[in-house]
Amino acid sequence: MIAVKGEGAVQADGGDWEPATAGQVAHWRAGEEHTTRAVTDLMAVAVEVAGPQ
């Protein structure tokens, strides 16, 4: 996920919430449980890529 505008937070595998602000990237491994929340209006781009076939 690429945070484009605003502020948010991300969490992976039930861990601590980490801030995500404009210009930051969050990366999760395939199958990793994760969630995102907005702190202010958040615009983000999600990119999903298939692994080796």
SVG drawing of the C-alpha trace seen along z (x, -y; Angstrom):
<svg xmlns="http://www.w3.org/2000/svg" viewBox="-11 -15 19 37">
<polyline fill="none" stroke="black" stroke-width="0.4" points="0.0,0.0 1.3,-3.5 -0.1,-6.3 -0.7,-9.2 -2.4,-11.8 -3.5,-12.1 -2.6,-9.9 -3.4,-6.4 -2.1,-3.4 -1.3,0.2 -1.1,3.4 0.2,6.9 -0.5,10.2 -2.0,8.5 1.2,6.5 1.5,2.9 -0.2,0.2 2.4,-1.7 1.8,-5.2 1.4,-5.5 1.6,-9.0 1.8,-10.4 4.9,-9.0 5.2,-5.9 4.8,-2.3 3.5,0.7 4.4,4.2 2.8,7.4 3.8,11.0 1.4,13.2 -1.2,14.6 -0.1,12.3 -3.1,10.9 -3.2,7.2 -5.5,4.1 -5.4,0.4 -7.2,-2.5 -7.5,-6.1 -6.6,-8.7 -7.5,-11.6 -8.9,-11.4 -6.5,-8.9 -5.9,-8.3 -3.9,-5.2 -3.0,-3.0 -3.0,0.8 -0.9,3.0 -1.2,6.7 1.2,8.9 0.9,12.6 3.9,14.7 5.7,17.3 3.3,19.6"/>
</svg>
